[in-house]
Amino acid sequence: MASDQETFIAEAQTRLVQGAVLMRQSLEAGELGEGIQFAEAMLKELRNPDLSPASYYVLFMQIFNDLKTLEDTFIARKQGGRRVGVLYDSVQEAEGVLERMYLMATAGSAYIEVQEVPAKEVIEDLLEMAKVLQSPLRGLFYRYYLLKKLRDKWPDEDGKFEGRVEDSVRLLMQNLKEMNRLWMQMGSKVKKRDTRAEVSMLVGENITRLSALKGMSIEKYGEILPELFGMVKDCNDPVSQQYLMDSIIQVFPDEYHLATLSSCLQTFASLHNEVDVKALLIVLIDRLSRFASNKSANIPENVFDLFSKYIETLLNEKIAKEFKKFIVLQISFLRFSVTIKPSDLEKVDVILANAVKALQLQPNKTIDENCMKVVLNLLSLPLPYFPIEVLNLPSYSKLCEYLAGSVNKELTKKIIASIVNANKAIESLESVKQLVPFFKCLFDPRVIKEEMRNDFNEFEQLQLSVCKLIHLIDCKDIRTNFQALTLLKEIFELGGLAIMKYIMPAIVSVSYTHLRAHETSLHLVCRLLLEKKKKKNK
């Protein structure tokens, strides 16, 4: 079949090249009628019923580029004092329906460009005539051709072409619905979902054109959204719904999505159960995260709550099969949360708690190594913002329990690095206790020998980082400080001499520093008491 398609394309392309040469020669000689006939002959290549969508697209683009010469010739006739409207009428005499439609679209584009007639009238006429093409593939490509030809000719607020932006919105929505219908009809005639995906961009061009209208505003978007979302829901086709919702998210500005987020999430809840809603959410949240990273961005207060409530509804029995994707969604959501409010630890806890719930829905409450790595990414994300505080969250500790082996060790290294990089004092014994389970996995004698053998330099760098962490222990109370250091010393001793020769000097140094500080404070108190007593005696 692939070889057949290659043969079809090669033979057709040869004929198209020859036809394009003859058409240009005729047009240059002033033989417009003859040039149109050659163009008509070229368009016959698009009637081959054996072409696959990919092959059809190759020939379509070649013809699209060649017909630009014909359109330019039509426009040039206006400069010579002739009416383009006459040509628009004359090309309708072409014998083949498909060829006639393409020639009408080409002439119609020129007709609008020279402004002999309001753009709305020509577009309405072309869309009405397009109804005769009921073959899904041919109908989709013709309507796409129309969209490309009318790219900058839709009535808009700039007033270049007569008409209102509302007319353009209405006509584009009309074309979108019809193209989506043809696209779904195509699905009943092909076996593979990939085949439909090959022509998805043809349908999405309508949404691109809608978003490009200068008269499109947040208010206007809010007005058309019920119709747009209604069309998506009513088609009840998972492939169509997935693509259209993704296109809407990708094409329209972020401010529009923020203003209509509630409607968007309600639409997600109404989609076919085969639609990958999590993938759509990830795209939407990632876009809003990038938008929120701009300091001038205005993020409504309720956005986090809207996302959070909807994500909680996804915690059902399907999570067992889609756990990894759910955690990827939580990663996106967490990134969004720390972007809009870097100091809000409560929101981090909400997101991690949902991840715990998803884990508890897993069979036997266990996950494989690939899933562990995704959980590792989730747990690593808040560390630059809350290197110590996040360790005290019950949800964080619970998620850590599901990690094992090299993944657990990797998380420990990230925790140490984040605390050291933040250069933030560890001020409580409880925080030190939270570190103990991580250190235990890191200072297993078997792990140490393996790391020293694999990469000794990396091993040494890790010990230096641990030493820097020890120097950050400052519990403000000498007794608590010594309890914290003693606790860590007992863990480090598990690693034997290979570890202690690095760590012990740091423990001794920090102990001495705290002791001197305590002695200095004690001497200062005694001195103040003596001075107070002397003043009293005087």
RODO-2510 file (C-alpha; in nm, 4 decimals, decimal comma):
residues 538
     n   res          X          Y          Z
     1     m     0,0000     0,0000     0,0000
     2     a     0,2860     0,2393     0,0842
     3     s     0,4523     0,1704    -0,2499
     4     d     0,1199     0,2332    -0,4281
     5     q     0,0909     0,5723    -0,2569
     6     e     0,4458     0,6627    -0,3577
     7     t     0,3628     0,5748    -0,7171
     8     f     0,0429     0,7829    -0,7100
     9     i     0,2300     1,0836    -0,5730
    10     a     0,5271     1,0594    -0,8097
    11     e     0,3079     1,0349    -1,1194
    12     a     0,0717     1,3081    -1,0035
    13     q     0,3549     1,5451    -0,9109
    14     t     0,5049     1,5065    -1,2564
    15     r     0,1732     1,5987    -1,4155
    16     l     0,1307     1,8924    -1,1764
    17     v     0,4723     2,0343    -1,2600
    18     q     0,3925     2,0148    -1,6309
    19     g     0,0484     2,1656    -1,5779
    20     a     0,1875     2,4522    -1,3695
    21     v     0,4394     2,5392    -1,6415
    22     l     0,1682     2,5437    -1,9091
    23     m    -0,0641     2,7491    -1,6888
    24     r     0,2022     3,0139    -1,6237
    25     q     0,2945     3,0313    -1,9919
    26     s    -0,0701     3,0859    -2,0856
    27     l    -0,1202     3,3531    -1,8206
    28     e     0,1959     3,5353    -1,9246
    29     a     0,0728     3,5281    -2,2852
    30     g    -0,2562     3,6834    -2,1789
    31     e    -0,4543     3,3644    -2,2468
    32     l    -0,6510     3,3660    -1,9210
    33     g    -0,9145     3,1164    -2,0351
    34     e    -0,6494     2,8689    -2,1401
    35     g    -0,4645     2,9212    -1,8101
    36     i    -0,7829     2,8446    -1,6160
    37     q    -0,8265     2,5248    -1,8162
    38     f    -0,4759     2,4102    -1,7217
    39     a    -0,5526     2,4922    -1,3570
    40     e    -0,8721     2,2883    -1,3866
    41     a    -0,6734     1,9948    -1,5217
    42     m    -0,4317     2,0165    -1,2291
    43     l    -0,7183     2,0112    -0,9804
    44     k    -0,8398     1,6811    -1,1239
    45     e    -0,5487     1,5162    -0,9374
    46     l    -0,7402     1,5777    -0,6135
    47     r    -1,0214     1,3512    -0,7325
    48     n    -0,8149     1,0314    -0,6997
    49     p    -1,0136     0,8152    -0,4509
    50     d    -0,7099     0,5980    -0,3706
    51     l    -0,5012     0,8735    -0,2105
    52     s    -0,4336     0,8506     0,1621
    53     p    -0,4728     1,1708     0,3692
    54     a    -0,0942     1,2149     0,3801
    55     s    -0,0612     1,1724     0,0027
    56     y    -0,3589     1,3992    -0,0582
    57     y    -0,1921     1,6692     0,1524
    58     v     0,1297     1,6522    -0,0529
    59     l    -0,0578     1,7110    -0,3784
    60     f    -0,2858     1,9694    -0,2170
    61     m     0,0072     2,1854    -0,1064
    62     q     0,1673     2,1706    -0,4502
    63     i    -0,1584     2,2840    -0,6121
    64     f    -0,2108     2,5474    -0,3410
    65     n     0,1227     2,7081    -0,4245
    66     d     0,0649     2,6914    -0,8017
    67     l    -0,2814     2,8499    -0,7842
    68     k    -0,1314     3,1586    -0,6191
    69     t    -0,0117     3,2585    -0,9678
    70     l    -0,3689     3,2359    -1,0962
    71     e    -0,5022     3,4479    -0,8098
    72     d    -0,2374     3,7145    -0,8710
    73     t    -0,3438     3,7257    -1,2354
    74     f    -0,7075     3,7754    -1,1316
    75     i    -0,6087     4,0672    -0,9060
    76     a    -0,3928     4,2207    -1,1799
    77     r    -0,6996     4,2372    -1,4092
    78     k    -0,8510     4,4918    -1,1726
    79     q    -0,5511     4,7159    -1,2270
    80     g    -0,6211     4,6892    -1,5986
    81     g    -0,9703     4,8233    -1,5425
    82     r    -1,1568     4,4897    -1,5626
    83     r    -1,3987     4,3529    -1,3070
    84     v    -1,2907     4,0483    -1,1046
    85     g    -1,6560     3,9743    -1,0366
    86     v    -1,6941     3,8631    -1,3984
    87     l    -1,4204     3,6052    -1,3460
    88     y    -1,5841     3,4863    -1,0232
    89     d    -1,8988     3,4141    -1,2218
    90     s    -1,7215     3,2621    -1,5208
    91     v    -1,5185     3,0020    -1,3290
    92     q    -1,8467     2,8567    -1,2057
    93     e    -1,8870     2,7071    -1,5528
    94     a    -1,6089     2,4538    -1,4867
    95     e    -1,7350     2,1000    -1,5493
    96     g    -1,6115     1,9133    -1,2398
    97     v    -1,7655     2,0043    -0,9058
    98     l    -1,4366     1,9823    -0,7157
    99     e    -1,2458     2,1850    -0,9756
   100     r    -1,5237     2,4430    -0,9867
   101     m    -1,5139     2,4895    -0,6079
   102     y    -1,1372     2,5470    -0,5984
   103     l    -1,1503     2,7922    -0,8881
   104     m    -1,4370     2,9776    -0,7183
   105     a    -1,2369     3,0021    -0,3938
   106     t    -0,9350     3,1335    -0,5851
   107     a    -1,1402     3,3901    -0,7748
   108     g    -1,3398     3,4700    -0,4610
   109     s    -1,0233     3,5541    -0,2712
   110     a    -0,9224     3,7963    -0,5462
   111     y    -1,2806     3,9325    -0,5577
   112     i    -1,2581     4,0240    -0,1879
   113     e    -0,9039     4,1607    -0,2204
   114     v    -1,0023     4,4173    -0,4855
   115     q    -1,3082     4,5089    -0,2745
   116     e    -1,5656     4,5026    -0,5529
   117     v    -1,8149     4,3460    -0,3121
   118     p    -1,8448     4,3069     0,0678
   119     a    -1,6291     4,0207     0,1969
   120     k    -1,9184     3,8746     0,3937
   121     e    -2,1256     3,8168     0,0783
   122     v    -1,8489     3,6280    -0,1005
   123     i    -1,7613     3,4149     0,2037
   124     e    -2,1261     3,3262     0,2644
   125     d    -2,1613     3,2259    -0,1005
   126     l    -1,8468     3,0095    -0,0931
   127     l    -1,9491     2,8333     0,2300
   128     e    -2,2962     2,7682     0,0956
   129     m    -2,1555     2,6206    -0,2254
   130     a    -1,9119     2,4068    -0,0209
   131     k    -2,2040     2,1962     0,1022
   132     v    -2,2023     2,0055    -0,2273
   133     l    -1,8702     1,8412    -0,1269
   134     q    -1,9815     1,5615     0,1043
   135     s    -1,6778     1,3386     0,0607
   136     p    -1,4997     1,3736     0,3997
   137     l    -1,1478     1,4014     0,2621
   138     r    -1,2316     1,6293    -0,0303
   139     g    -1,4677     1,8426     0,1764
   140     l    -1,2123     1,8893     0,4549
   141     f    -0,9311     1,9911     0,2213
   142     y    -1,1481     2,2268     0,0195
   143     r    -1,2711     2,4072     0,3308
   144     y    -0,9117     2,4234     0,4518
   145     y    -0,8138     2,5788     0,1176
   146     l    -1,0867     2,8330     0,1698
   147     l    -0,9571     2,9176     0,5176
   148     k    -0,6026     2,9636     0,3889
   149     k    -0,7168     3,1840     0,1007
   150     l    -0,9304     3,3991     0,3318
   151     r    -0,6606     3,4133     0,5985
   152     d    -0,6460     3,7949     0,6149
   153     k    -0,9759     3,8761     0,4466
   154     w    -1,2287     3,8166     0,7233
   155     p    -1,4379     4,1190     0,8246
   156     d    -1,2753     4,2558     1,1389
   157     e    -1,2589     4,5657     1,3530
   158     d    -0,9804     4,7176     1,1409
   159     g    -1,2456     4,7825     0,8723
   160     k    -1,0274     4,6828     0,5763
   161     f    -1,3014     4,4558     0,4436
   162     e    -1,6657     4,5523     0,4823
   163     g    -1,8568     4,3639     0,7487
   164     r    -1,8554     4,3062     1,1257
   165     v    -1,6356     4,0827     1,3373
   166     e    -1,9556     3,9083     1,4494
   167     d    -2,0072     3,7996     1,0878
   168     s    -1,6635     3,6418     1,0809
   169     v    -1,7234     3,4617     1,4095
   170     r    -2,0549     3,3259     1,2841
   171     l    -1,9105     3,2063     0,9526
   172     l    -1,6019     3,0499     1,1115
   173     m    -1,8158     2,8670     1,3679
   174     q    -2,0386     2,7450     1,0851
   175     n    -1,7367     2,6157     0,8948
   176     l    -1,5868     2,4569     1,2070
   177     k    -1,9041     2,2602     1,2763
   178     e    -1,9232     2,1362     0,9189
   179     m    -1,5553     2,0380     0,9070
   180     n    -1,5845     1,8595     1,2384
   181     r    -1,8837     1,6678     1,1042
   182     l    -1,6861     1,5622     0,7964
   183     w    -1,3903     1,4677     1,0173
   184     m    -1,6064     1,2460     1,2363
   185     q    -1,7680     1,0953     0,9264
   186     m    -1,4177     1,0139     0,8079
   187     g    -1,3660     0,8200     1,1307
   188     s    -1,6340     0,5710     1,0304
   189     k    -1,4445     0,4913     0,7114
   190     v    -1,0928     0,4439     0,8457
   191     k    -0,9600     0,1844     1,0858
   192     k    -0,6737     0,3714     1,2447
   193     r    -0,7039     0,6717     1,4733
   194     d    -0,3699     0,7918     1,3324
   195     t    -0,5315     0,8390     0,9915
   196     r    -0,7748     1,0907     1,1359
   197     a    -0,4941     1,2616     1,3222
   198     e    -0,3192     1,3287     0,9906
   199     v    -0,5905     1,5778     0,8934
   200     s    -0,6708     1,7185     1,2371
   201     m    -0,4937     2,0469     1,1668
   202     l    -0,7413     2,1166     0,8843
   203     v    -1,0225     2,1372     1,1390
   204     g    -0,8125     2,3311     1,3883
   205     e    -0,7443     2,6067     1,1344
   206     n    -1,0924     2,7450     1,2123
   207     i    -0,9983     2,7932     1,5780
   208     t    -0,6715     2,9573     1,4753
   209     r    -0,8585     3,2020     1,2537
   210     l    -1,1058     3,2798     1,5324
   211     s    -0,8260     3,3630     1,7756
   212     a    -0,6484     3,5796     1,5130
   213     l    -0,9445     3,8161     1,4695
   214     k    -0,8471     4,1601     1,5980
   215     g    -1,1994     4,2068     1,7225
   216     m    -1,1726     3,8978     1,9428
   217     s    -1,1636     4,0039     2,3087
   218     i    -1,2139     3,8330     2,6433
   219     e    -1,5751     3,9491     2,6349
   220     k    -1,6290     3,8218     2,2804
   221     y    -1,4564     3,4939     2,3692
   222     g    -1,6885     3,4525     2,6650
   223     e    -1,9865     3,5036     2,4345
   224     i    -1,8859     3,2381     2,1792
   225     l    -1,7587     2,9877     2,4363
   226     p    -2,0974     2,8281     2,5166
   227     e    -2,1505     2,7566     2,1459
   228     l    -1,7917     2,6378     2,1009
   229     f    -1,7919     2,4098     2,4047
   230     g    -2,1457     2,2972     2,3220
   231     m    -2,0319     2,1811     1,9788
   232     v    -1,7411     1,9897     2,1361
   233     k    -1,9661     1,8149     2,3885
   234     d    -2,2453     1,7363     2,1426
   235     c    -2,0208     1,5606     1,8910
   236     n    -1,9510     1,2905     2,1548
   237     d    -1,6474     1,1742     1,9591
   238     p    -1,3341     1,1205     2,1747
   239     v    -1,0821     1,1939     1,8970
   240     s    -1,2608     1,5116     1,7978
   241     q    -1,3141     1,6279     2,1557
   242     q    -0,9502     1,5665     2,2473
   243     y    -0,8153     1,7627     1,9526
   244     l    -1,0617     2,0513     1,9644
   245     m    -1,0164     2,1129     2,3376
   246     d    -0,6395     2,0975     2,2967
   247     s    -0,6589     2,3456     2,0075
   248     i    -0,8719     2,5875     2,2084
   249     i    -0,6235     2,5729     2,4965
   250     q    -0,3218     2,6167     2,2706
   251     v    -0,4558     2,8922     2,0467
   252     f    -0,6402     3,1431     2,2644
   253     p    -0,4518     3,3763     2,5040
   254     d    -0,3917     3,2761     2,8664
   255     e    -0,5986     3,5658     2,9986
   256     y    -0,9015     3,4229     2,8180
   257     h    -0,8568     3,0850     2,9864
   258     l    -0,8240     3,2428     3,3317
   259     a    -1,1428     3,4421     3,2801
   260     t    -1,3405     3,1339     3,1688
   261     l    -1,1677     2,8602     3,3694
   262     s    -1,4835     2,7429     3,5438
   263     s    -1,6625     2,6835     3,2109
   264     c    -1,3600     2,5019     3,0730
   265     l    -1,3399     2,2629     3,3690
   266     q    -1,7143     2,1971     3,3512
   267     t    -1,6690     2,1041     2,9851
   268     f    -1,3861     1,8648     3,0762
   269     a    -1,6256     1,6863     3,3101
   270     s    -1,8763     1,6386     3,0245
   271     l    -1,6385     1,4874     2,7703
   272     h    -1,6396     1,1281     2,6463
   273     n    -1,4804     0,8896     2,8970
   274     e    -1,2091     0,8003     2,6436
   275     v    -1,0838     1,1584     2,6282
   276     d    -0,7522     1,2015     2,8102
   277     v    -0,8625     1,4867     3,0346
   278     k    -0,5400     1,4706     3,2369
   279     a    -0,3361     1,5485     2,9253
   280     l    -0,5600     1,8488     2,8539
   281     l    -0,5242     1,9705     3,2110
   282     i    -0,1465     1,9399     3,1955
   283     v    -0,1361     2,1507     2,8778
   284     l    -0,3641     2,4138     3,0312
   285     i    -0,1843     2,4309     3,3676
   286     d     0,1605     2,4428     3,2076
   287     r     0,0488     2,7323     2,9880
   288     l    -0,0869     2,9213     3,2880
   289     s     0,2343     2,8519     3,4819
   290     r     0,4400     3,0163     3,2104
   291     f     0,1958     3,3062     3,2075
   292     a     0,2097     3,3384     3,5883
   293     s     0,5896     3,3532     3,5825
   294     n     0,5514     3,6995     3,4304
   295     k     0,5523     3,9373     3,7279
   296     s     0,2860     4,1562     3,5694
   297     a     0,0454     3,8631     3,5286
   298     n    -0,2789     3,8894     3,7216
   299     i    -0,3915     3,5498     3,8517
   300     p    -0,7402     3,5424     4,0126
   301     e    -0,7507     3,4165     4,3720
   302     n    -0,9916     3,1310     4,2982
   303     v    -0,7860     2,9634     4,0244
   304     f    -0,6042     2,7239     4,2577
   305     d    -0,9285     2,6158     4,4253
   306     l    -1,1013     2,5583     4,0910
   307     f    -0,8202     2,3325     3,9704
   308     s    -0,7915     2,1559     4,3042
   309     k    -1,1612     2,0702     4,3294
   310     y    -1,1708     1,9380     3,9748
   311     i    -0,8547     1,7289     4,0148
   312     e    -1,0015     1,5667     4,3255
   313     t    -1,2889     1,4377     4,1116
   314     l    -1,0335     1,2407     3,9068
   315     l    -0,9423     1,0312     4,2114
   316     n    -1,1437     0,7230     4,1226
   317     e    -1,0905     0,3615     4,0251
   318     k    -0,9371     0,4639     3,6879
   319     i    -0,6387     0,6080     3,8718
   320     a    -0,5041     0,2562     3,9226
   321     k    -0,4381     0,2378     3,5468
   322     e    -0,3451     0,6024     3,5006
   323     f    -0,1418     0,6657     3,8141
   324     k     0,1712     0,7859     3,6365
   325     k    -0,0208     1,0409     3,4302
   326     f    -0,2036     1,1596     3,7412
   327     i     0,1283     1,2266     3,9167
   328     v     0,2549     1,4140     3,6086
   329     l    -0,0615     1,6246     3,6381
   330     q     0,0186     1,6893     4,0056
   331     i     0,3698     1,7971     3,9074
   332     s     0,2239     2,0549     3,6671
   333     f    -0,0224     2,1709     3,9304
   334     l     0,2491     2,2005     4,1951
   335     r     0,4687     2,3995     3,9578
   336     f     0,1747     2,6320     3,8972
   337     s     0,1130     2,6666     4,2710
   338     v     0,4687     2,7630     4,3654
   339     t     0,4776     3,0024     4,0701
   340     i     0,1719     3,2005     4,1778
   341     k     0,2459     3,1788     4,5543
   342     p     0,6000     3,0619     4,6325
   343     s     0,5453     3,0933     5,0092
   344     d     0,2173     2,9000     5,0410
   345     l     0,3085     2,5646     5,1947
   346     e    -0,0569     2,4717     5,2528
   347     k    -0,1231     2,4492     4,8794
   348     v     0,1775     2,2199     4,8412
   349     d     0,0322     1,9957     5,1108
   350     v    -0,3046     1,9785     4,9307
   351     i    -0,1375     1,8629     4,6096
   352     l     0,0860     1,6075     4,7812
   353     a    -0,2136     1,4757     4,9764
   354     n    -0,3941     1,4031     4,6480
   355     a    -0,0872     1,2137     4,5294
   356     v    -0,0999     1,0051     4,8486
   357     k    -0,4677     0,9271     4,7842
   358     a    -0,3825     0,8140     4,4322
   359     l    -0,1076     0,5895     4,5681
   360     q    -0,3442     0,4329     4,8168
   361     l    -0,5745     0,3373     4,5287
   362     q    -0,2966     0,1296     4,3704
   363     p    -0,3212    -0,2507     4,3853
   364     n    -0,1243    -0,3672     4,6907
   365     k    -0,0359     0,0005     4,7435
   366     t     0,2926    -0,0421     4,5555
   367     i     0,4412     0,1168     4,2430
   368     d     0,7133     0,0196     3,9964
   369     e     1,0438     0,1991     3,9502
   370     n     0,9190     0,4119     3,6597
   371     c     0,6377     0,5440     3,8752
   372     m     0,8843     0,5979     4,1606
   373     k     1,0870     0,8267     3,9361
   374     v     0,7776     1,0327     3,8588
   375     v     0,6984     1,0575     4,2314
   376     l     1,0619     1,1636     4,2822
   377     n     1,0063     1,4528     4,0404
   378     l     0,6983     1,5553     4,2364
   379     l     0,8821     1,5436     4,5707
   380     s     1,1794     1,7344     4,4292
   381     l     0,9734     2,0247     4,2980
   382     p     0,8975     2,2056     4,6297
   383     l     1,2505     2,1622     4,7712
   384     p     1,3948     2,4903     4,6344
   385     y     1,1044     2,6776     4,7963
   386     f     1,0674     2,4871     5,1250
   387     p     1,3903     2,2855     5,1734
   388     i     1,3251     2,2149     5,5424
   389     e     0,9568     2,2948     5,6007
   390     v     0,8279     2,0512     5,3381
   391     l     0,9895     1,7595     5,5222
   392     n     0,7517     1,8186     5,8133
   393     l     0,4407     1,7669     5,5975
   394     p     0,2765     1,4279     5,6706
   395     s     0,1893     1,3917     5,3001
   396     y     0,5543     1,4389     5,2024
   397     s     0,6734     1,1738     5,4449
   398     k     0,3995     0,9377     5,3304
   399     l     0,5000     0,9693     4,9650
   400     c     0,8636     0,9057     5,0568
   401     e     0,7639     0,5693     5,2021
   402     y     0,6811     0,4460     4,8527
   403     l     1,0329     0,5119     4,7236
   404     a     1,3089     0,2539     4,7430
   405     g     1,6623     0,1809     4,6298
   406     s     1,8390     0,4252     4,4023
   407     v     1,5295     0,6476     4,3726
   408     n     1,5189     0,7017     4,7491
   409     k     1,8922     0,7742     4,7489
   410     e     1,8482     1,0290     4,4690
   411     l     1,5791     1,2115     4,6665
   412     t     1,8074     1,2254     4,9721
   413     k     2,0803     1,3874     4,7662
   414     k     1,8331     1,6441     4,6351
   415     i     1,7130     1,7241     4,9888
   416     i     2,0706     1,7757     5,1118
   417     a     2,1555     1,9941     4,8114
   418     s     1,8433     2,2076     4,8525
   419     i     1,9105     2,2743     5,2234
   420     v     2,2752     2,3580     5,1565
   421     n     2,1920     2,5827     4,8604
   422     a     1,9287     2,7668     5,0631
   423     n     2,1873     2,8169     5,3412
   424     k     1,8983     2,8081     5,5853
   425     a     1,9485     2,7177     5,9517
   426     i     1,7966     2,3947     6,0813
   427     e     1,6414     2,5291     6,3999
   428     s     1,4559     2,2355     6,5546
   429     l     1,5256     1,8824     6,6645
   430     e     1,2099     1,7741     6,4832
   431     s     1,3553     1,8892     6,1511
   432     v     1,6705     1,6885     6,2173
   433     k     1,4595     1,3822     6,2984
   434     q     1,2850     1,4194     5,9620
   435     l     1,6249     1,3859     5,7932
   436     v     1,7180     1,0637     5,9740
   437     p     1,5254     0,8182     5,7482
   438     f     1,6890     0,9690     5,4412
   439     f     2,0379     0,9480     5,5860
   440     k     1,9828     0,5838     5,6785
   441     c     1,9378     0,4870     5,3125
   442     l     2,2383     0,6947     5,2125
   443     f     2,4871     0,5575     5,4665
   444     d     2,4244     0,1881     5,4245
   445     p     2,7753     0,0256     5,4102
   446     r     2,6834    -0,1619     5,0911
   447     v     2,5682     0,1595     4,9209
   448     i     2,8847     0,3401     5,0310
   449     k     3,1170     0,0763     4,8856
   450     e     2,9290     0,0792     4,5561
   451     e     2,9386     0,4598     4,5312
   452     m     3,3101     0,4763     4,6159
   453     r     3,3782     0,2203     4,3479
   454     n     3,1573     0,3813     4,0811
   455     d     3,2508     0,7481     4,1218
   456     f     3,4786     0,8424     4,4102
   457     n     3,4729     1,2152     4,3288
   458     e     3,0941     1,2235     4,3423
   459     f     3,1075     1,0311     4,6709
   460     e     3,3439     1,2896     4,8221
   461     q     3,1288     1,5787     4,7023
   462     l     2,8286     1,4250     4,8747
   463     q     3,0181     1,3979     5,2055
   464     l     3,1222     1,7631     5,1768
   465     s     2,7569     1,8594     5,1236
   466     v     2,6589     1,6635     5,4345
   467     c     2,9279     1,8496     5,6286
   468     k     2,7860     2,1823     5,5101
   469     l     2,4413     2,0679     5,6220
   470     i     2,5747     1,9832     5,9692
   471     h     2,7112     2,3364     5,9976
   472     l     2,3568     2,4673     5,9422
   473     i     2,2236     2,3039     6,2621
   474     d     2,1391     2,5835     6,5020
   475     c     1,8609     2,4971     6,7456
   476     k     1,9248     2,8063     6,9670
   477     d     1,9596     2,5803     7,2699
   478     i     2,2842     2,3983     7,3502
   479     r     2,1104     2,0906     7,4876
   480     t     1,8933     2,0538     7,1767
   481     n     2,1918     2,1158     6,9519
   482     f     2,3856     1,8341     7,1126
   483     q     2,0844     1,6020     7,0910
   484     a     2,0583     1,6764     6,7183
   485     l     2,4295     1,6210     6,6564
   486     t     2,4319     1,3009     6,8619
   487     l     2,1357     1,1686     6,6641
   488     l     2,3105     1,2326     6,3346
   489     k     2,6389     1,0914     6,4628
   490     e     2,4673     0,7598     6,5426
   491     i     2,3351     0,7427     6,1855
   492     f     2,6677     0,8351     6,0271
   493     e     2,8486     0,5710     6,2319
   494     l     2,6550     0,3086     6,0372
   495     g     2,8720     0,3996     5,7386
   496     g     3,1917     0,3181     5,9269
   497     l     3,5293     0,4865     5,8921
   498     a     3,4713     0,5674     5,5218
   499     i     3,2040     0,8161     5,6321
   500     m     3,3207     0,9247     5,9746
   501     k     3,6576     1,0521     5,8525
   502     y     3,4626     1,3179     5,6592
   503     i     3,1718     1,3790     5,8946
   504     m     3,3258     1,3631     6,2427
   505     p     3,5402     1,6765     6,2024
   506     a     3,2269     1,8699     6,1056
   507     i     3,0348     1,7400     6,4098
   508     v     3,3219     1,8299     6,6433
   509     s     3,3584     2,1749     6,4856
   510     v     2,9870     2,2554     6,5164
   511     s     2,9775     2,1216     6,8743
   512     y     3,2725     2,3409     6,9700
   513     t     3,1144     2,6460     6,8042
   514     h     2,7879     2,5973     6,9955
   515     l     2,9788     2,5389     7,3205
   516     r     3,1812     2,8568     7,2786
   517     a     2,8669     3,0507     7,1952
   518     h     2,7022     2,9083     7,5075
   519     e     3,0035     2,9960     7,7233
   520     t     3,0158     3,3465     7,5801
   521     s     2,6460     3,3932     7,6533
   522     l     2,6951     3,2590     8,0080
   523     h     2,9892     3,4919     8,0745
   524     l     2,7895     3,7860     7,9408
   525     v     2,4959     3,7091     8,1722
   526     c     2,7264     3,6765     8,4727
   527     r     2,8973     4,0050     8,3883
   528     l     2,5651     4,1870     8,3584
   529     l     2,4531     4,0477     8,6961
   530     l     2,7779     4,1595     8,8618
   531     e     2,7487     4,5097     8,7153
   532     k     2,3882     4,5288     8,8313
   533     k     2,4916     4,4178     9,1819
   534     k     2,7707     4,6820     9,1977
   535     k     2,5285     4,9580     9,0998
   536     k     2,2867     4,8424     9,3683
   537     n     2,5579     4,8439     9,6393
   538     k     2,6556     5,1991     9,5505
***
